[in-house]
């Protein structure tokens, strides 16, 4: 098949988060299966600074009322996959992709409404006629709408797929502020008052809607988990599915990880002890081999469960544990963590930073990885943790429920610890259960570690499921 993959960021080119991981890995995995894939993304300043790509066709133009949008199409290559980049400097030659530090650009709706259409024009310009147009998250959610109104005949055979990576971010903006869409009078019937919700448009116009894990897809079909779009998902229920993201084991494998103190594998865990000692040294924690370390690497947001982490934090630190948290985000959360870490310097360290090296050190050196998310469409850190024999402590939501098997629920297949209720007591109880297991059943603990390390979530498997989705 010929697949046009429309996405706002791609790892190795530009990245702000997990969307970029999928933007790279899934097209490459589909290409490995024999499909012809073209990625379309904006030509951001960061991309221009790194690659200085050449134009691959004549200047293109789109019209919105009396305004003409002239843009170039740049061509790059990502491991054999063609990448087209929409070059419209007024919208994309900025320091950030979506924001200037913490402040979202006020014209983001205008920028990405234009991009969602320009992506199709770029495909036309180079003569890439797709059978599948696969768009991702709110930034590209208008693309199926633009396919539906295209009268050129170029996309007559194309089916559209809309993947929801995080339904909490919906791209809701005042329609009157989106200059590019003003001539589209038919959109007035799609508004809530004067607001256009991009994700709602994706749900309504795409042929298929999918989420990044089977359980997250089920949650989107419930009043509680639908991010206030319950009726929209219900109306398209038969077209909603979930496919778990894969994990990039070329970057996350303790066998060959260059960032950790000593490499190790599931048949020989000795190197993990060295990684634990190195983590304690690096983070200024007492070197105690038998004290369990709980690690956490994440954005400091409510989504990651801090609403029920913070109230029980000091109770947790009454136990003989060490806690290492790395992350940036909400200033109030970071200040709280900083104060508690200062109060318990021998038990807790908080690093308000992110670095690849520190993330790998936490995964390799910790005994447990804490990920009690309020919601988690897929999640990658629990997959990394499993690969490193660092048992995840997670809430039973989204992809966490799909990837971690609880010790109490299935002792023979267990890979971690899972709790249900989104509250501090349930979280603390789950952690205490994990600590008890660590101390009272050390041999079985190692068995669970080894089992966890042998679980695999590959992009090859995910790509085959997408292939089936495209064919249906």
N, C-alpha and C positions, 0 to 999 in steps of 0.2 A: 504494500500500500504506500501511497504518497501522503505523508502526514505533515501538516503545518502546525508547529508547536509554538503558540503565542504566550509569552511569559515576560514578566517585568524585570527579572534578574536571573543570572546564570553563574554558578560557581566557576571560578577560574577567569571569569570576565569581570563581573561586578556582583557583590553579595552583601546583603544586610542580615539574612536569616535563612531558615530552613527551606524556604521556597526556592532559593538558588540551588540548593543541593539537588532538588528534584528537577529543576530546569536544566541541569547538566546530565544527571545520571539516567533519567528516564529516556530522553532522546537517544543517548548513546546505547542504552540497552535495547531499544527498539531497532536501531540501526544494526546491532549485532544479530537480530532476528531476521535481517534481510529487508527491512523496510527502508524507504527513502524519506529521510526526515530533514526538514528545514526549520530552524529556530528563528523566530522573529522577536526582537527586543528593541527598546529604545537605545539610541547612541548617546549614552550619558557622557558627561565630561570625563569621568573616571575611565571610561572605555576609550575615549579619544586620546587621553593622556598616555594610556598604556599601549595602544595599538596603531593609532593614526591610519585607519583603514581607508582604502580607496573606494571611490564611487563605483558601483557595479552596473549602473544604468543611467539613463538620462534623468534629469531632475523631474520629480513627480509633483502633482498638485491635486489638492482636494478643495472643494468649495463648501462654505457654510454661509448661506445667504449671499451677501455681496463680498464676503471676505474670501480671499484665496490663500491657501496654505501651501507654500512651496517647500518641498523637503527633498533631501538626498537619501539614497539607500546605499549603505556601506555593506561590504561583504567581508566576513571573517570566516575562519574555520576552527572548529573545536573537535579535535581528534577524528577528523574525517567527515564531520557533520557540518553542513553549510549553515552559517549564521548570517541573517540579514538584520541590519541595525538601522532603525528609522532616525535620520539625522535632522532634527528640527531644533536648532540651538535655542530659540526663544523659550522652549519648554524643557529641554534636556541638558543644556550646557550649564548646569548648576553644581554647586559643591556637594549637595546630597541627592539621593535618589527620590526620596519622598518628603524630606524635611530638612530644615536648617537647624541642626542640633535637635532640640526637643519639640520644635514648632513645625507642624505639617505645613507645607506650602498651601496657601489659600486657594490656589487655582489647580489643585490636584485633579479635581473632577474634569476640568477642561483639558488638562494635559493627557489624561488617560482615556477620555472619550475620543480625543483625536487619535491617540495611538492605536486604540482598538480598531479603528477604521483604516488608519495608515498601514497597519500590519497586512491587511488584505490587499491594499494597493501595492505594497512592496512585493507580495507574492505574484500579483499580476505582472508587475514590471519586469520580473525576471523569468516569467513564463512557467512558474511552478504551480501547476494546477492540482490541488490536493483532493484526495477523497475524504480525508479527515481533517477538520480544523479543531485543534485541542487547545482550549484556553484555560487560564489558571488564576483563581482568586479575583477579587473585585477589580483589579487594575485592567483586566482584559475581559471582564464579564459582558461588555457590550458587543463583543465581536460576533456572537451568534445572531444578535439583532441585525448587525450590519450585513451578515451573510444573508439573512432572510429578506432584506430589501434590495439586495444587489440585483440589478437588471441586466448585467452584462452577459450573463450566461456562463461566466467563468467558473462559478461555484455551484452550478446546477447539480452536479453529482456529489457535492461535499456534504458530509454529515458533521454536526458539531458536538463536541464533548466539553463540558464545563466541570473542572475539578475544583472542589472547595478544600483548601488547605487549612483555613481558619475562618469559620463562619461568623466569628465575632466582629471581624472587620468587613464592613459591607459597602463602603463607598457611598454613604448617603449625603447628598449635597442639594442645595437649592437649585432647582432647574433653571431659574432665571439667571443664575451665575455661570451657567455652562454655555458659553457663546457658540461652541461648535454644534450643539444640539438644537439651537433655536429653530432652525427650519423644519425640524422633525415634529410636526404638529401632532402626529399620531401618538407621540409619547405622553401627551397631556392626560390621556386616559390611564397611564401607568403610574401617576404621581400620588404621593400621600401629601395632600395640601400642595405645597410648592416644592416638595422634596422628591428627588429621584434616587432610588436605591439600586445601585449597580448589580449587587448580588441577586436581588429579586429579578432583575432583567435577565441575568444569566440563567436562572432557574426556569423562567418562562419561555425563553427562546431556544435554549440548547436542546438538541435531540436526546442527549443523555447527560445526567448529572451524577458525578461520583465524588465521594469523600475519600480521604487518605487513610482510612482504616474501616473494616467492616462494622466495628462497634460504633464508630463515630457516625457512620451512615444511619445506623439504627437510632442513635440519639437525635439526629436531625429530624427524624420522623416523629418525635415526641414534643409535647408542649414545653417541657422543661429544657430540652437540649437543642431546640431549633433556632435559638438566638432570635426569637420573636418572628420567625418566618414559618410557623407551623402550617398554616393553611397553604402556603406556596408549596412546601415540600409534600404535603398530603395530596395536593392536586396532581403532582407528578410522581406519586409514590412508585408506580411501576417502572419508572425510568431512573430511580435513585439506587445507587449501589456503592459499595466500599471496596477499595483495593489498598492493601497495606503498602506503605512506602518501603523501599529496600534500604539497606545499610551499606555504606561504602567501606568494606573491610580492607580495601587497599590502604586506607588511612587509619583505620581503627582495628588493629590486631596486635595483641601483646607479643606475638612471635617476632615481629619485625619493626615495632614502634621505635623510632629514633629519639622520642622525647622522654623516655622513661629510663630509670636507673639500670634496670636489668630486664632483658626479654625473658618471656616464659610462655608455656602453653599448658593445655589441660592435662597432659600426662605428667607434667613436672611443674609444680607451683612454687618451687623454691624462690624463683626470681621475684615473686609477688611480695615476699617478706622484705627484700631489698628495696622494692618500690615504696613499701610502707615506711621503712626507716628514712628513706630519702624525702618522702612527703613530710614527715614529722620534722626533719631537719630544716627543710626549705621554708616551712610555715611556722617555725618556732614553737612547735609543740614538744612536750617531753617525749623522749625516745622510749616508748613502752610497747614491746612487741605484742603483748597479750591484751592490751586495751583496744577495744574495737573503735575503728574510725568510721564515722558517717560523713560522706562527702556530698556536696551539692554544687552543681554548676548550672546557672540559669539566669534569665532576666528576672529582675526583682519586680514582679508584678503580682496582682491579685490572682491572675490566672494560674500561677505556679503554686498556689496553695498557701501563700503567706498569711492569708486571713485566719488560718488555723494553725500555722507554724508558730507565729509570734506569741499567741497567748499561752502556749505550753512549753516555750523554749527553756525557761528557767527550771521548770519541773524536770524536763529531759536532762538538763545539765547536773541534776542531783545524782544521776547515775555515773558509774565509772566509765566514761566514754570520752572520745575526742570528736569534735565537730569542725569540719572545714568547709566554708562556704565561699564560693567565688562568683561574682556577678555584678552587674550594674543595672540601674533602672530607677525606680521610684525613690526619691530622696528621703521620704519618711521611713520607708522600709530599711534603707541603708543606714540611716541614723540609729534606728532601733537596734539593728544587728551590731553596729559599731559599739554601742553602749554596753550591750550584753557581753560582747567579746572582751571589752575592757574589764568588766566585772569578773569574768572567768578566764583569765589569760592562759591558764594551763589546760583548759578544756576546750576552748573555742577560739577559732581564728576566722576573721572575715576579711576577704580581700576584695575591695571595690575596684575591680579591674576585669578585663578578660584577655587571656592570651591562650593560644593553642597549646603551648607547653604546659601551663598550669592545668588546663582542662584534662590533658592526657595524664598528668601526674595524679590528679584526683581520681580518675577512673582506675588507674593501675594500683594506687597506693591505699585506697579505701577498702574497707570490708563490706560496707553497705553504701548504696547510693539513694539519696532521698529525692523523691519526685511525686509529691502528693497533690497533683494538680486539681484545680477546680474543674477544668476541662482540658483535654489534650487530644486534638484531632488525630495525630499519629504518635509523635514523640520519637526522638532518636537517641537521647541519652540513656534510656533504659536498654536499648539495643547495644550501645557501646558498653554499658555496665555488664550486661550478660557476657559479652565477648571477653571481658577482662576478669571474669569471676568475682565481680563486685555486685553482691546481691541487691537488686532493686527493692525499695520499699515504696509502693505506688498506690494510688487510689484507682478503683475499678471504673475508669472512664476511658472512652476513646480507644486509641491504639495501645494504651497501657494495659487495658483489659485483654487485648488481643495477643499480647506478647509476653506477659509475665504470669506464671502459674503459681498460685499461692500454696505454701507448705501445708497449711491445715486442710485445704480443699482437695489436694491431690499429692500426698507425700511421695509417691513413686515417680512423679513427673515434675515435681516442684522446681522452680527456678528463682523464687523470690517471695515477697510478702505483700499481700494485697488487702486493703480495707475499703469499705463501702461509703460510710457516712462522711459528708464534708464538714467535719467538726474536729476540734482539738482533742477531745477525749478519745475518739476513734483512732486518730493519728498516733497519739501517745501510746495507746494500748497496742497498736500494731508494731511500733518500734520496740516496745518492751518485750513483745513476743519474739521479735527477731533477736534481741539481745540475749534473751533466755536461751534460745536455740544455740546461739554462738558459744555461750559458756557451758551449757549442759550437754551438748552433743557435737563436740568438735570434729569427730570423724565423719559424722553424717553431714556436717556443715561443708566439709571439703568435697564430699560426694555431690552435694547440690551445686557447689561452685563449678565442679568439672562438668556437670550436666548443663549448667547455664552456658559455659564456654563453648559447648558443642551445638548450641541452638544457632540457627542461621536464618537471616531474613534478607534474601538476595534480590537485586534488581532484575535479574534474569526471570525469576518467578513472577515478580510484579509485572514486568513487561509482557509476559505471556498472557496474564490476566487482562491487561489493557488491550492486547491484540484481540482477545475474545470479545471484549466490550465493543471495540471498533467494528467487529464483524457482525455484531447483533444490531 
